[in-house]
């Protein structure tokens, strides 16, 4: 005869072990949320205060860059030109642009971030005369947007506010997706870093060892490890095998609508909008194209060119790396600053003289 032996102690122990990771995740997220409410990101606020005083600083790498930018917009005087894109644009300084700028570029910058920052600028009566928006091949992909929403928590309220202003629906992860996203070790590590940063002492403003400068630009080499050419090749091959851009051509119509309405709104406010594209790492490009996936780059670029021409928007650069070599890159994604400056220097006269948009679009390195 079958007998069922039930040991409550063993059951409770196993239940506790099963629930432990979920409890840990809940406590980390609760603590972070509470910390943002009570301290409002003290470390990031101190960073913004130093930059707002036109001083350079040396900062840790793992800070909440969205919260830092939020504070910066609220307290810093905004010049006529704002740069807003991904980490590929973060090194560009006023000296490189040949005009005073404020560089608000973010790691993995998405439309969520762009619209949230535009809303902040509007609400603080700091809309610039010119805004340069940097895009990646994945910028209009819904899964990429939703998969990185956890980074944008500090700007989410402004993003939703601006979407309402534009009359478009937000694109964010559902609560169900958010829950499983928090199980991701990368997400959890990011949140733990944000929480722990609040107790770190910020170094005094510095000139000689700075990695964030008074115009918002950053020293890329201080944040990322510089690699030898052979290391860059190895990483590039890994990235292309992983086909990181393969979803890029799947452009979500709601994200496209959101972007177009945002541009139209800015132009109605007399803000000159331009677009900044940077060439893909040539090895990643070559290997992806070899797999018959060239459209993954061409589809978003062709769309941006077409829309830019219709709206009278200037386009810097291209995704096409024709003429570039692996030595031009830090890693599998990021161009070195002198190369980026070469793009700016070649096209800036066209940009400033407001020639036809087609001339700006047909840029190639050689």
Secondary structure by P-SEA (a helix, b strand, c coil): cbbbbbbaaaaaaaaaaaaaaaaaaaaaaaaaaaaaaacccaaaaaaaaaaaacbbbbbccccaaaaaaaaaaaccccccbbbbbccccccccccccccbbbbbccccccaaaaaaaaaaaaaacccccbbbbbbccccccaaaaaaaccccccaaaaaaaaaaaaccccccccaaaaaaaaacaaaaaaaaaaaacccccccccccccccccccccccccccbbbbcaaaaaaaaaaaaaaccccccccccaaaaaaaaaaaaaaaaacbbbbbbbbbccaaaaaaaaaaccccaaaaaaaaaaaaaaaacccccccccccccccccccccccccaaaaaaaaaacaaaaaacccaaaaaacccc
